[in-house]
Amino acid sequence: MTEPAAAIETRGLTKRYRGGQLAVAGLDLVVPRGSVFGFLGPNGSGKTTTIRMLMGLIEPTAGLARVLGEPMPAAGARVLPRVGALIEGPALYGFLSGRDNLLRYDAADPAADPRTRAARVAAALERVGLAGAAGKKARAYSLGMKQRLGLAAALLQPRELLVLDEPTNGLDPQGMREIRTLVRSLASEGTTVFLSSHLLDEIEQVCTHAAVMSRGRLLTQGTVGELAASTRGRLAVTTPDTADAVRVLKEHGVNDLVVADDRVTGEPAPGPADLADLNAALVRAGVRVRAFGTERASLEDAFVALTGEGFDVAG
Ligand SMILES: Nc1ncnc2c1ncn2[C@@H]1O[C@H](COP(=O)(O)OP(=O)(O)OP(=O)(O)O)[C@@H](O)[C@H]1O
């Protein structure tokens, strides 16, 4: 049997909650196998609802979802053992140690051989860097440790796909780094990782691909490089003659001009404007140019360009 190319694929996936709230509208998503896929959107944009449909936790109102090539929720019993999921924080017993929590998880899996349980749990604890804290009660764990223990539970069995809902939410920078390192190492072994986040720089740091959601709709998807490249960076000119530079650039169609010290930045006019012509115009007007170029466009620029709004605006 040939493996399907997509780890996750949806067609027109839609969820309308009772009470009429349209949480996800006509979503067409393609998550390539082997990718680290960032599912990006402000709070309330429909990320968790999508993940819950993908994992068969709630029924879609309309549309189709395939996970690892199989229809969800119909094929859940076959698909879910191949998927590790961490959704809305792990369910842990605070009075049990990290190790005992994992032993419980493993015992709840009918396919897990009890004879190899202790070794499996030890390997998972090692994997997430909790071997040293395995005997501590889970309630004494930091948020980052709890999150890693949840990941260890998802990693007790080898998984083809990991689905992580806001895995770094509430973590301090050190905890975030630990989760990112873990995600990278899992991906390097070939596991597809689908993670949701409302943090753009997080997606830029760890993901190969991303999709951007806003108000239940998919705005765009592609490689992180493509998404950033779809937006041109701002033009930046360093000059002691900022007032003249602003005037000349304005005459040549550059918008949204901002002056900060000896730097003028702005949005070049849409279309294939030739930056060399702009530079020549500045020099002709007697503007002394110390540096001239475009700033690298970030995913945030792409998001703002797509939605016309800042990223932290709740949907
Ligand atoms: N059980 C529910 N019943 C009714 N409406 C819901 C329910 N769950 C979510 N919603 C609504 O659906 C929309 C999408 O919510 P969802 O939780 O999927 O977004 P999200 O992008 O995951 O945001 P967050 O990061 O805050 O969880 C929101 O407007 C939310 O209020």
PDBQT file of the ligand as one rigid body, heavy atoms in Angstrom, charges set to zero:
ROOT
HETATM    1  N1  LIG A 401     -18.297  24.261  23.035  1.00  0.00    +0.000 N 
HETATM    2  C1  LIG A 401     -18.509  25.427  22.420  1.00  0.00    +0.000 A 
HETATM    3  N2  LIG A 401     -19.758  25.926  22.269  1.00  0.00    +0.000 NA
HETATM    4  C2  LIG A 401     -19.983  27.094  21.627  1.00  0.00    +0.000 A 
HETATM    5  N3  LIG A 401     -19.005  27.858  21.101  1.00  0.00    +0.000 NA
HETATM    6  C3  LIG A 401     -17.737  27.437  21.212  1.00  0.00    +0.000 A 
HETATM    7  C4  LIG A 401     -17.410  26.201  21.879  1.00  0.00    +0.000 A 
HETATM    8  N4  LIG A 401     -16.062  26.036  21.830  1.00  0.00    +0.000 NA
HETATM    9  C5  LIG A 401     -15.568  27.114  21.177  1.00  0.00    +0.000 A 
HETATM   10  N5  LIG A 401     -16.566  27.957  20.798  1.00  0.00    +0.000 N 
HETATM   11  C6  LIG A 401     -16.407  29.209  20.026  1.00  0.00    +0.000 C 
HETATM   12  O1  LIG A 401     -15.869  28.884  18.760  1.00  0.00    +0.000 OA
HETATM   13  C7  LIG A 401     -14.887  29.833  18.358  1.00  0.00    +0.000 C 
HETATM   14  C8  LIG A 401     -13.556  29.157  18.086  1.00  0.00    +0.000 C 
HETATM   15  O2  LIG A 401     -13.034  28.656  19.301  1.00  0.00    +0.000 OA
HETATM   16  P1  LIG A 401     -11.726  27.758  19.403  1.00  0.00    +0.000 P 
HETATM   17  O3  LIG A 401     -11.554  27.378  20.832  1.00  0.00    +0.000 OA
HETATM   18  O4  LIG A 401     -11.768  26.681  18.400  1.00  0.00    +0.000 OA
HETATM   19  O5  LIG A 401     -10.609  28.802  18.983  1.00  0.00    +0.000 OA
HETATM   20  P2  LIG A 401      -9.043  28.745  19.198  1.00  0.00    +0.000 P 
HETATM   21  O6  LIG A 401      -8.444  29.340  17.978  1.00  0.00    +0.000 OA
HETATM   22  O7  LIG A 401      -8.604  27.390  19.571  1.00  0.00    +0.000 OA
HETATM   23  O8  LIG A 401      -8.842  29.719  20.394  1.00  0.00    +0.000 OA
HETATM   24  P3  LIG A 401      -8.204  29.424  21.819  1.00  0.00    +0.000 P 
HETATM   25  O9  LIG A 401      -6.739  29.462  21.576  1.00  0.00    +0.000 OA
HETATM   26  O10 LIG A 401      -8.709  30.573  22.640  1.00  0.00    +0.000 OA
HETATM   27  O11 LIG A 401      -8.736  28.089  22.270  1.00  0.00    +0.000 OA
HETATM   28  C9  LIG A 401     -14.829  30.863  19.467  1.00  0.00    +0.000 C 
HETATM   29  O12 LIG A 401     -15.640  31.958  19.097  1.00  0.00    +0.000 OA
HETATM   30  C10 LIG A 401     -15.413  30.142  20.670  1.00  0.00    +0.000 C 
HETATM   31  O13 LIG A 401     -16.033  31.046  21.535  1.00  0.00    +0.000 OA
ENDROOT
TORSDOF 0
